[in-house]
């Protein structure tokens, strides 16, 4: 069995490598239904962001 400090070093290296990897992202280009108009963007309007973490444990 390995000493605890070696296990901690291995864990830290793995975490550093994982932090360097880019997060995969997909852009969805959805068609706009005919007859509907996209709302005009105001600087004061609220916008939402959805983050889906597929790697959560």
CHARMM-style PDB file with segment names, atoms N, HN, CA, C and O in Angstrom:
ATOM      1  N   UNK     1       0.854  -1.174   0.000  1.00  0.00      PROA
ATOM      2  CA  UNK     1       0.000   0.000   0.000  1.00  0.00      PROA
ATOM      3  C   UNK     1       0.901   1.238   0.000  1.00  0.00      PROA
ATOM      4  O   UNK     1       1.974   1.241   0.603  1.00  0.00      PROA
ATOM      5  N   UNK     2       0.447   2.282  -0.684  1.00  0.00      PROA
ATOM      6  HN  UNK     2      -0.425   2.280  -1.174  1.00  0.00      PROA
ATOM      7  CA  UNK     2       1.225   3.514  -0.800  1.00  0.00      PROA
ATOM      8  C   UNK     2       1.025   4.408   0.417  1.00  0.00      PROA
ATOM      9  O   UNK     2      -0.053   4.423   1.012  1.00  0.00      PROA
ATOM     10  N   UNK     3       2.058   5.148   0.782  1.00  0.00      PROA
ATOM     11  HN  UNK     3       2.933   5.136   0.298  1.00  0.00      PROA
ATOM     12  CA  UNK     3       1.910   6.114   1.873  1.00  0.00      PROA
ATOM     13  C   UNK     3       0.893   7.201   1.507  1.00  0.00      PROA
ATOM     14  O   UNK     3       0.665   7.486   0.331  1.00  0.00      PROA
ATOM     15  N   UNK     4       0.301   7.791   2.519  1.00  0.00      PROA
ATOM     16  HN  UNK     4       0.487   7.560   3.474  1.00  0.00      PROA
ATOM     17  CA  UNK     4      -0.758   8.775   2.305  1.00  0.00      PROA
ATOM     18  C   UNK     4      -0.334   9.991   1.495  1.00  0.00      PROA
ATOM     19  O   UNK     4      -1.122  10.495   0.695  1.00  0.00      PROA
ATOM     20  N   UNK     5       0.907  10.482   1.682  1.00  0.00      PROA
ATOM     21  HN  UNK     5       1.547  10.072   2.332  1.00  0.00      PROA
ATOM     22  CA  UNK     5       1.323  11.690   0.968  1.00  0.00      PROA
ATOM     23  C   UNK     5       1.470  11.419  -0.527  1.00  0.00      PROA
ATOM     24  O   UNK     5       1.260  12.323  -1.336  1.00  0.00      PROA
ATOM     25  N   UNK     6       1.826  10.191  -0.909  1.00  0.00      PROA
ATOM     26  HN  UNK     6       1.997   9.457  -0.252  1.00  0.00      PROA
ATOM     27  CA  UNK     6       1.924   9.858  -2.335  1.00  0.00      PROA
ATOM     28  C   UNK     6       0.534   9.821  -2.958  1.00  0.00      PROA
ATOM     29  O   UNK     6       0.335  10.298  -4.076  1.00  0.00      PROA
ATOM     30  N   UNK     7      -0.414   9.261  -2.243  1.00  0.00      PROA
ATOM     31  HN  UNK     7      -0.253   8.874  -1.335  1.00  0.00      PROA
ATOM     32  CA  UNK     7      -1.793   9.227  -2.728  1.00  0.00      PROA
ATOM     33  C   UNK     7      -2.327  10.646  -2.889  1.00  0.00      PROA
ATOM     34  O   UNK     7      -3.016  10.935  -3.868  1.00  0.00      PROA
ATOM     35  N   UNK     8      -2.023  11.535  -1.946  1.00  0.00      PROA
ATOM     36  HN  UNK     8      -1.464  11.300  -1.151  1.00  0.00      PROA
ATOM     37  CA  UNK     8      -2.448  12.930  -2.049  1.00  0.00      PROA
ATOM     38  C   UNK     8      -1.821  13.619  -3.255  1.00  0.00      PROA
ATOM     39  O   UNK     8      -2.493  14.388  -3.942  1.00  0.00      PROA
ATOM     40  N   UNK     9      -0.547  13.357  -3.523  1.00  0.00      PROA
ATOM     41  HN  UNK     9      -0.001  12.732  -2.965  1.00  0.00      PROA
ATOM     42  CA  UNK     9       0.123  13.949  -4.679  1.00  0.00      PROA
ATOM     43  C   UNK     9      -0.493  13.465  -5.983  1.00  0.00      PROA
ATOM     44  O   UNK     9      -0.699  14.256  -6.903  1.00  0.00      PROA
ATOM     45  N   UNK    10      -0.784  12.191  -6.068  1.00  0.00      PROA
ATOM     46  HN  UNK    10      -0.617  11.548  -5.321  1.00  0.00      PROA
ATOM     47  CA  UNK    10      -1.423  11.637  -7.270  1.00  0.00      PROA
ATOM     48  C   UNK    10      -2.790  12.281  -7.471  1.00  0.00      PROA
ATOM     49  O   UNK    10      -3.138  12.664  -8.588  1.00  0.00      PROA
ATOM     50  N   UNK    11      -3.564  12.402  -6.399  1.00  0.00      PROA
ATOM     51  HN  UNK    11      -3.281  12.091  -5.491  1.00  0.00      PROA
ATOM     52  CA  UNK    11      -4.893  13.008  -6.470  1.00  0.00      PROA
ATOM     53  C   UNK    11      -4.800  14.467  -6.928  1.00  0.00      PROA
ATOM     54  O   UNK    11      -5.598  14.908  -7.754  1.00  0.00      PROA
ATOM     55  N   UNK    12      -3.828  15.214  -6.394  1.00  0.00      PROA
ATOM     56  HN  UNK    12      -3.180  14.855  -5.723  1.00  0.00      PROA
ATOM     57  CA  UNK    12      -3.648  16.608  -6.789  1.00  0.00      PROA
ATOM     58  C   UNK    12      -3.284  16.720  -8.262  1.00  0.00      PROA
ATOM     59  O   UNK    12      -3.805  17.594  -8.955  1.00  0.00      PROA
ATOM     60  N   UNK    13      -2.412  15.867  -8.750  1.00  0.00      PROA
ATOM     61  HN  UNK    13      -1.989  15.157  -8.188  1.00  0.00      PROA
ATOM     62  CA  UNK    13      -2.034  15.898 -10.170  1.00  0.00      PROA
ATOM     63  C   UNK    13      -3.236  15.599 -11.061  1.00  0.00      PROA
ATOM     64  O   UNK    13      -3.431  16.255 -12.084  1.00  0.00      PROA
ATOM     65  N   UNK    14      -4.040  14.612 -10.675  1.00  0.00      PROA
ATOM     66  HN  UNK    14      -3.881  14.079  -9.844  1.00  0.00      PROA
ATOM     67  CA  UNK    14      -5.233  14.278 -11.452  1.00  0.00      PROA
ATOM     68  C   UNK    14      -6.209  15.449 -11.475  1.00  0.00      PROA
ATOM     69  O   UNK    14      -6.796  15.735 -12.519  1.00  0.00      PROA
ATOM     70  N   UNK    15      -6.395  16.131 -10.346  1.00  0.00      PROA
ATOM     71  HN  UNK    15      -5.919  15.898  -9.498  1.00  0.00      PROA
ATOM     72  CA  UNK    15      -7.292  17.279 -10.293  1.00  0.00      PROA
ATOM     73  C   UNK    15      -6.777  18.423 -11.154  1.00  0.00      PROA
ATOM     74  O   UNK    15      -7.564  19.095 -11.820  1.00  0.00      PROA
ATOM     75  N   UNK    16      -5.460  18.656 -11.151  1.00  0.00      PROA
ATOM     76  HN  UNK    16      -4.820  18.109 -10.611  1.00  0.00      PROA
ATOM     77  CA  UNK    16      -4.875  19.709 -11.980  1.00  0.00      PROA
ATOM     78  C   UNK    16      -5.056  19.400 -13.462  1.00  0.00      PROA
ATOM     79  O   UNK    16      -5.377  20.294 -14.246  1.00  0.00      PROA
ATOM     80  N   UNK    17      -4.853  18.136 -13.854  1.00  0.00      PROA
ATOM     81  HN  UNK    17      -4.592  17.410 -13.217  1.00  0.00      PROA
ATOM     82  CA  UNK    17      -5.040  17.745 -15.243  1.00  0.00      PROA
ATOM     83  C   UNK    17      -6.500  17.903 -15.661  1.00  0.00      PROA
ATOM     84  O   UNK    17      -6.786  18.336 -16.777  1.00  0.00      PROA
ATOM     85  N   UNK    18      -7.409  17.556 -14.776  1.00  0.00      PROA
ATOM     86  HN  UNK    18      -7.177  17.204 -13.869  1.00  0.00      PROA
ATOM     87  CA  UNK    18      -8.829  17.665 -15.086  1.00  0.00      PROA
ATOM     88  C   UNK    18      -9.243  19.131 -15.215  1.00  0.00      PROA
ATOM     89  O   UNK    18     -10.093  19.458 -16.042  1.00  0.00      PROA
ATOM     90  N   UNK    19      -8.657  20.013 -14.413  1.00  0.00      PROA
ATOM     91  HN  UNK    19      -7.965  19.747 -13.741  1.00  0.00      PROA
ATOM     92  CA  UNK    19      -8.992  21.435 -14.475  1.00  0.00      PROA
ATOM     93  C   UNK    19      -8.497  22.058 -15.775  1.00  0.00      PROA
ATOM     94  O   UNK    19      -9.074  23.042 -16.237  1.00  0.00      PROA
ATOM     95  N   UNK    20      -7.451  21.515 -16.369  1.00  0.00      PROA
ATOM     96  HN  UNK    20      -6.982  20.715 -15.994  1.00  0.00      PROA
ATOM     97  CA  UNK    20      -6.901  22.054 -17.619  1.00  0.00      PROA
ATOM     98  C   UNK    20      -7.728  21.662 -18.832  1.00  0.00      PROA
ATOM     99  O   UNK    20      -7.670  22.342 -19.856  1.00  0.00      PROA
ATOM    100  N   UNK    21      -8.496  20.582 -18.741  1.00  0.00      PROA
ATOM    101  HN  UNK    21      -8.543  20.030 -17.909  1.00  0.00      PROA
ATOM    102  CA  UNK    21      -9.290  20.110 -19.879  1.00  0.00      PROA
ATOM    103  C   UNK    21     -10.436  21.082 -20.156  1.00  0.00      PROA
ATOM    104  O   UNK    21     -11.096  21.550 -19.228  1.00  0.00      PROA
ATOM    105  N   UNK    22     -10.671  21.384 -21.431  1.00  0.00      PROA
ATOM    106  HN  UNK    22     -10.136  21.004 -22.185  1.00  0.00      PROA
ATOM    107  CA  UNK    22     -11.796  22.270 -21.748  1.00  0.00      PROA
ATOM    108  C   UNK    22     -13.126  21.561 -21.503  1.00  0.00      PROA
ATOM    109  O   UNK    22     -13.238  20.343 -21.635  1.00  0.00      PROA
ATOM    110  N   UNK    23     -14.108  22.344 -21.149  1.00  0.00      PROA
ATOM    111  HN  UNK    23     -14.017  23.334 -21.042  1.00  0.00      PROA
ATOM    112  CA  UNK    23     -15.450  21.812 -20.902  1.00  0.00      PROA
ATOM    113  C   UNK    23     -16.174  21.714 -22.248  1.00  0.00      PROA
ATOM    114  O   UNK    23     -16.301  22.725 -22.939  1.00  0.00      PROA
ATOM    115  N   UNK    24     -16.650  20.532 -22.637  1.00  0.00      PROA
ATOM    116  HN  UNK    24     -16.547  19.711 -22.076  1.00  0.00      PROA
ATOM    117  CA  UNK    24     -17.343  20.407 -23.921  1.00  0.00      PROA
ATOM    118  C   UNK    24     -18.661  21.173 -23.909  1.00  0.00      PROA
ATOM    119  O   UNK    24     -19.403  21.151 -22.928  1.00  0.00      PROA
ATOM    120  N   UNK    25     -18.932  21.851 -25.021  1.00  0.00      PROA
ATOM    121  HN  UNK    25     -18.328  21.869 -25.818  1.00  0.00      PROA
ATOM    122  CA  UNK    25     -20.156  22.625 -25.153  1.00  0.00      PROA
ATOM    123  C   UNK    25     -20.782  22.362 -26.514  1.00  0.00      PROA
ATOM    124  O   UNK    25     -20.072  22.133 -27.494  1.00  0.00      PROA
ATOM    125  N   UNK    26     -22.092  22.393 -26.578  1.00  0.00      PROA
ATOM    126  HN  UNK    26     -22.669  22.578 -25.783  1.00  0.00      PROA
ATOM    127  CA  UNK    26     -22.830  22.202 -27.819  1.00  0.00      PROA
ATOM    128  C   UNK    26     -23.752  23.394 -28.020  1.00  0.00      PROA
ATOM    129  O   UNK    26     -24.501  23.772 -27.119  1.00  0.00      PROA
ATOM    130  N   UNK    27     -23.690  23.988 -29.218  1.00  0.00      PROA
ATOM    131  HN  UNK    27     -23.081  23.682 -29.950  1.00  0.00      PROA
ATOM    132  CA  UNK    27     -24.602  25.075 -29.544  1.00  0.00      PROA
ATOM    133  C   UNK    27     -25.745  24.497 -30.360  1.00  0.00      PROA
ATOM    134  O   UNK    27     -25.519  23.804 -31.352  1.00  0.00      PROA
ATOM    135  N   UNK    28     -26.954  24.776 -29.950  1.00  0.00      PROA
ATOM    136  HN  UNK    28     -27.139  25.339 -29.145  1.00  0.00      PROA
ATOM    137  CA  UNK    28     -28.131  24.302 -30.662  1.00  0.00      PROA
ATOM    138  C   UNK    28     -28.702  25.445 -31.497  1.00  0.00      PROA
ATOM    139  O   UNK    28     -29.084  26.488 -30.967  1.00  0.00      PROA
ATOM    140  N   UNK    29     -28.752  25.231 -32.803  1.00  0.00      PROA
ATOM    141  HN  UNK    29     -28.442  24.383 -33.233  1.00  0.00      PROA
ATOM    142  CA  UNK    29     -29.323  26.226 -33.700  1.00  0.00      PROA
ATOM    143  C   UNK    29     -30.738  25.767 -34.049  1.00  0.00      PROA
ATOM    144  O   UNK    29     -30.934  24.982 -34.977  1.00  0.00      PROA
ATOM    145  N   UNK    30     -31.707  26.257 -33.308  1.00  0.00      PROA
ATOM    146  HN  UNK    30     -31.548  26.895 -32.554  1.00  0.00      PROA
ATOM    147  CA  UNK    30     -33.087  25.856 -33.481  1.00  0.00      PROA
ATOM    148  C   UNK    30     -33.775  26.798 -34.459  1.00  0.00      PROA
ATOM    149  O   UNK    30     -33.578  28.012 -34.397  1.00  0.00      PROA
ATOM    150  N   UNK    31     -34.584  26.245 -35.363  1.00  0.00      PROA
ATOM    151  HN  UNK    31     -34.745  25.260 -35.413  1.00  0.00      PROA
ATOM    152  CA  UNK    31     -35.294  27.114 -36.311  1.00  0.00      PROA
ATOM    153  C   UNK    31     -36.380  27.922 -35.600  1.00  0.00      PROA
ATOM    154  O   UNK    31     -36.996  27.460 -34.640  1.00  0.00      PROA
ATOM    155  N   UNK    32     -36.596  29.135 -36.096  1.00  0.00      PROA
ATOM    156  HN  UNK    32     -36.096  29.510 -36.876  1.00  0.00      PROA
ATOM    157  CA  UNK    32     -37.635  30.001 -35.538  1.00  0.00      PROA
ATOM    158  C   UNK    32     -38.920  29.724 -36.308  1.00  0.00      PROA
ATOM    159  O   UNK    32     -38.915  29.796 -37.537  1.00  0.00      PROA
ATOM    160  N   UNK    33     -40.023  29.408 -35.624  1.00  0.00      PROA
ATOM    161  HN  UNK    33     -40.027  29.349 -34.626  1.00  0.00      PROA
ATOM    162  CA  UNK    33     -41.293  29.148 -36.318  1.00  0.00      PROA
ATOM    163  C   UNK    33     -41.729  30.374 -37.126  1.00  0.00      PROA
ATOM    164  O   UNK    33     -41.512  31.519 -36.730  1.00  0.00      PROA
ATOM    165  N   UNK    34     -42.357  30.086 -38.284  1.00  0.00      PROA
ATOM    166  HN  UNK    34     -42.533  29.156 -38.606  1.00  0.00      PROA
ATOM    167  CA  UNK    34     -42.837  31.177 -39.137  1.00  0.00      PROA
ATOM    168  C   UNK    34     -43.919  31.965 -38.413  1.00  0.00      PROA
ATOM    169  O   UNK    34     -44.723  31.404 -37.668  1.00  0.00      PROA
ATOM    170  N   UNK    35     -43.925  33.269 -38.641  1.00  0.00      PROA
ATOM    171  HN  UNK    35     -43.272  33.725 -39.246  1.00  0.00      PROA
ATOM    172  CA  UNK    35     -44.939  34.119 -38.044  1.00  0.00      PROA
ATOM    173  C   UNK    35     -44.565  34.635 -36.666  1.00  0.00      PROA
ATOM    174  O   UNK    35     -45.244  35.510 -36.129  1.00  0.00      PROA
ATOM    175  N   UNK    36     -43.520  34.120 -36.100  1.00  0.00      PROA
ATOM    176  HN  UNK    36     -42.969  33.409 -36.536  1.00  0.00      PROA
ATOM    177  CA  UNK    36     -43.115  34.628 -34.786  1.00  0.00      PROA
ATOM    178  C   UNK    36     -41.859  35.463 -34.957  1.00  0.00      PROA
ATOM    179  O   UNK    36     -41.023  35.204 -35.822  1.00  0.00      PROA
ATOM    180  N   UNK    37     -41.755  36.454 -34.120  1.00  0.00      PROA
ATOM    181  HN  UNK    37     -42.434  36.664 -33.416  1.00  0.00      PROA
ATOM    182  CA  UNK    37     -40.594  37.326 -34.167  1.00  0.00      PROA
ATOM    183  C   UNK    37     -39.797  37.136 -32.884  1.00  0.00      PROA
ATOM    184  O   UNK    37     -40.361  36.914 -31.812  1.00  0.00      PROA
ATOM    185  N   UNK    38     -38.500  37.226 -33.010  1.00  0.00      PROA
ATOM    186  HN  UNK    38     -38.042  37.406 -33.881  1.00  0.00      PROA
ATOM    187  CA  UNK    38     -37.647  37.139 -31.832  1.00  0.00      PROA
ATOM    188  C   UNK    38     -37.819  38.414 -31.020  1.00  0.00      PROA
ATOM    189  O   UNK    38     -37.871  39.501 -31.595  1.00  0.00      PROA
ATOM    190  N   UNK    39     -37.909  38.309 -29.709  1.00  0.00      PROA
ATOM    191  HN  UNK    39     -37.867  37.426 -29.242  1.00  0.00      PROA
ATOM    192  CA  UNK    39     -38.067  39.516 -28.894  1.00  0.00      PROA
ATOM    193  C   UNK    39     -36.825  40.396 -29.009  1.00  0.00      PROA
ATOM    194  O   UNK    39     -35.699  39.910 -29.119  1.00  0.00      PROA
ATOM    195  N   UNK    40     -37.064  41.685 -28.981  1.00  0.00      PROA
ATOM    196  HN  UNK    40     -37.979  42.080 -28.891  1.00  0.00      PROA
ATOM    197  CA  UNK    40     -35.946  42.613 -29.032  1.00  0.00      PROA
ATOM    198  C   UNK    40     -35.179  42.546 -27.718  1.00  0.00      PROA
ATOM    199  O   UNK    40     -35.771  42.451 -26.643  1.00  0.00      PROA
ATOM    200  N   UNK    41     -33.878  42.596 -27.817  1.00  0.00      PROA
ATOM    201  HN  UNK    41     -33.396  42.674 -28.690  1.00  0.00      PROA
ATOM    202  CA  UNK    41     -33.030  42.494 -26.630  1.00  0.00      PROA
ATOM    203  C   UNK    41     -32.851  43.861 -25.988  1.00  0.00      PROA
ATOM    204  O   UNK    41     -32.438  44.821 -26.638  1.00  0.00      PROA
ATOM    205  N   UNK    42     -33.162  43.929 -24.727  1.00  0.00      PROA
ATOM    206  HN  UNK    42     -33.497  43.149 -24.199  1.00  0.00      PROA
ATOM    207  CA  UNK    42     -32.909  45.139 -23.948  1.00  0.00      PROA
ATOM    208  C   UNK    42     -31.772  44.829 -22.985  1.00  0.00      PROA
ATOM    209  O   UNK    42     -31.624  43.700 -22.517  1.00  0.00      PROA
ATOM    210  N   UNK    43     -30.991  45.828 -22.706  1.00  0.00      PROA
ATOM    211  HN  UNK    43     -31.111  46.745 -23.086  1.00  0.00      PROA
ATOM    212  CA  UNK    43     -29.893  45.622 -21.768  1.00  0.00      PROA
ATOM    213  C   UNK    43     -30.409  45.308 -20.368  1.00  0.00      PROA
ATOM    214  O   UNK    43     -29.714  44.664 -19.582  1.00  0.00      PROA
ATOM    215  N   UNK    44     -31.602  45.749 -20.056  1.00  0.00      PROA
ATOM    216  HN  UNK    44     -32.167  46.272 -20.695  1.00  0.00      PROA
ATOM    217  CA  UNK    44     -32.165  45.548 -18.718  1.00  0.00      PROA
ATOM    218  C   UNK    44     -32.934  44.238 -18.587  1.00  0.00      PROA
ATOM    219  O   UNK    44     -33.328  43.866 -17.481  1.00  0.00      PROA
ATOM    220  N   UNK    45     -33.157  43.526 -19.703  1.00  0.00      PROA
ATOM    221  HN  UNK    45     -32.837  43.828 -20.601  1.00  0.00      PROA
ATOM    222  CA  UNK    45     -33.948  42.294 -19.622  1.00  0.00      PROA
ATOM    223  C   UNK    45     -33.149  41.183 -18.942  1.00  0.00      PROA
ATOM    224  O   UNK    45     -31.922  41.136 -19.023  1.00  0.00      PROA
ATOM    225  N   UNK    46     -33.872  40.301 -18.278  1.00  0.00      PROA
ATOM    226  HN  UNK    46     -34.869  40.339 -18.213  1.00  0.00      PROA
ATOM    227  CA  UNK    46     -33.245  39.166 -17.599  1.00  0.00      PROA
ATOM    228  C   UNK    46     -33.023  38.049 -18.605  1.00  0.00      PROA
ATOM    229  O   UNK    46     -33.894  37.743 -19.418  1.00  0.00      PROA
ATOM    230  N   UNK    47     -31.853  37.452 -18.537  1.00  0.00      PROA
ATOM    231  HN  UNK    47     -31.145  37.700 -17.876  1.00  0.00      PROA
ATOM    232  CA  UNK    47     -31.533  36.317 -19.394  1.00  0.00      PROA
ATOM    233  C   UNK    47     -31.126  35.158 -18.515  1.00  0.00      PROA
ATOM    234  O   UNK    47     -30.555  35.358 -17.443  1.00  0.00      PROA
ATOM    235  N   UNK    48     -31.412  33.959 -18.954  1.00  0.00      PROA
ATOM    236  HN  UNK    48     -31.876  33.797 -19.825  1.00  0.00      PROA
ATOM    237  CA  UNK    48     -31.082  32.784 -18.169  1.00  0.00      PROA
ATOM    238  C   UNK    48     -30.020  31.943 -18.852  1.00  0.00      PROA
ATOM    239  O   UNK    48     -29.861  31.989 -20.072  1.00  0.00      PROA
ATOM    240  N   UNK    49     -29.306  31.183 -18.062  1.00  0.00      PROA
ATOM    241  HN  UNK    49     -29.435  31.146 -17.071  1.00  0.00      PROA
ATOM    242  CA  UNK    49     -28.278  30.265 -18.547  1.00  0.00      PROA
ATOM    243  C   UNK    49     -28.543  28.922 -17.897  1.00  0.00      PROA
ATOM    244  O   UNK    49     -28.800  28.836 -16.696  1.00  0.00      PROA
ATOM    245  N   UNK    50     -28.478  27.866 -18.712  1.00  0.00      PROA
ATOM    246  HN  UNK    50     -28.269  27.936 -19.687  1.00  0.00      PROA
ATOM    247  CA  UNK    50     -28.672  26.521 -18.199  1.00  0.00      PROA
ATOM    248  C   UNK    50     -27.353  25.773 -18.369  1.00  0.00      PROA
ATOM    249  O   UNK    50     -26.799  25.730 -19.467  1.00  0.00      PROA
ATOM    250  N   UNK    51     -26.855  25.191 -17.295  1.00  0.00      PROA
ATOM    251  HN  UNK    51     -27.305  25.226 -16.403  1.00  0.00      PROA
ATOM    252  CA  UNK    51     -25.624  24.410 -17.332  1.00  0.00      PROA
ATOM    253  C   UNK    51     -25.987  22.985 -16.945  1.00  0.00      PROA
ATOM    254  O   UNK    51     -26.535  22.735 -15.871  1.00  0.00      PROA
ATOM    255  N   UNK    52     -25.670  22.056 -17.843  1.00  0.00      PROA
ATOM    256  HN  UNK    52     -25.225  22.259 -18.715  1.00  0.00      PROA
ATOM    257  CA  UNK    52     -25.936  20.648 -17.590  1.00  0.00      PROA
ATOM    258  C   UNK    52     -24.598  19.951 -17.412  1.00  0.00      PROA
ATOM    259  O   UNK    52     -23.815  19.846 -18.356  1.00  0.00      PROA
ATOM    260  N   UNK    53     -24.340  19.482 -16.218  1.00  0.00      PROA
ATOM    261  HN  UNK    53     -24.975  19.568 -15.451  1.00  0.00      PROA
ATOM    262  CA  UNK    53     -23.069  18.815 -15.899  1.00  0.00      PROA
ATOM    263  C   UNK    53     -23.269  17.326 -16.033  1.00  0.00      PROA
ATOM    264  O   UNK    53     -23.899  16.696 -15.184  1.00  0.00      PROA
ATOM    265  N   UNK    54     -22.721  16.752 -17.123  1.00  0.00      PROA
ATOM    266  HN  UNK    54     -22.209  17.264 -17.813  1.00  0.00      PROA
ATOM    267  CA  UNK    54     -22.874  15.324 -17.385  1.00  0.00      PROA
ATOM    268  C   UNK    54     -21.845  14.491 -16.626  1.00  0.00      PROA
ATOM    269  O   UNK    54     -21.967  13.268 -16.555  1.00  0.00      PROA
ATOM    270  N   UNK    55     -20.845  15.138 -16.067  1.00  0.00      PROA
ATOM    271  HN  UNK    55     -20.745  16.131 -16.125  1.00  0.00      PROA
ATOM    272  CA  UNK    55     -19.784  14.407 -15.372  1.00  0.00      PROA
ATOM    273  C   UNK    55     -19.941  14.443 -13.865  1.00  0.00      PROA
ATOM    274  O   UNK    55     -19.027  14.046 -13.143  1.00  0.00      PROA
ATOM    275  N   UNK    56     -21.086  14.913 -13.371  1.00  0.00      PROA
ATOM    276  HN  UNK    56     -21.829  15.236 -13.958  1.00  0.00      PROA
ATOM    277  CA  UNK    56     -21.299  15.014 -11.919  1.00  0.00      PROA
ATOM    278  C   UNK    56     -21.355  13.620 -11.315  1.00  0.00      PROA
ATOM    279  O   UNK    56     -21.904  12.682 -11.892  1.00  0.00      PROA
ATOM    280  N   UNK    57     -20.780  13.526 -10.163  1.00  0.00      PROA
ATOM    281  HN  UNK    57     -20.334  14.289  -9.694  1.00  0.00      PROA
ATOM    282  CA  UNK    57     -20.759  12.234  -9.474  1.00  0.00      PROA
ATOM    283  C   UNK    57     -21.744  12.224  -8.333  1.00  0.00      PROA
ATOM    284  OT1 UNK    57     -21.869  11.219  -7.634  1.00  0.00      PROA
TER     285      UNK     57
END
